[in-house]
Amino acid sequence: MIKKNIGLFVEKVRKLDGDPNYVAFGKAIGVFVAMSPTIFFHTILAIALAVLFKASKPAAMIGALVSNPVTIVFLKNQIHPKAIR
């Protein structure tokens, strides 16, 4: 079941339409927001910035998923080491 869900997710990513720069810019915005300390507002902020900069909104949402509850502890410890202590 997990393998099927991953396969569906990969297909959705492959079917993102638009210019490669448009999609890549949306993804970059999402990853940038995911690394910010705005923990509960990642998706909202990523979509808002994608609208502002006219980038791919679905790609921005996917990029924002880099920071999820499983990886957030490790990412925040690496990015903001003094904030954890």
FENKA-V113269 format. One record per run of one state. SS is the DSSP state (2 for helix, 1 for strand, 0 for the rest). FROM is the first residue (numbers start at 0). LEN is the number of residues. If there is no record, write none. Layout:
# FENKA-V113269
{{SS;FROM;LEN} {SS;FROM;LEN}}
This chain:
# FENKA-V113269
{{0;0;1} {2;1;13} {0;14;5} {2;19;15} {0;34;4} {2;38;15} {0;53;3} {2;56;8} {0;64;7} {2;71;8} {0;79;1} {2;80;4} {0;84;1}}
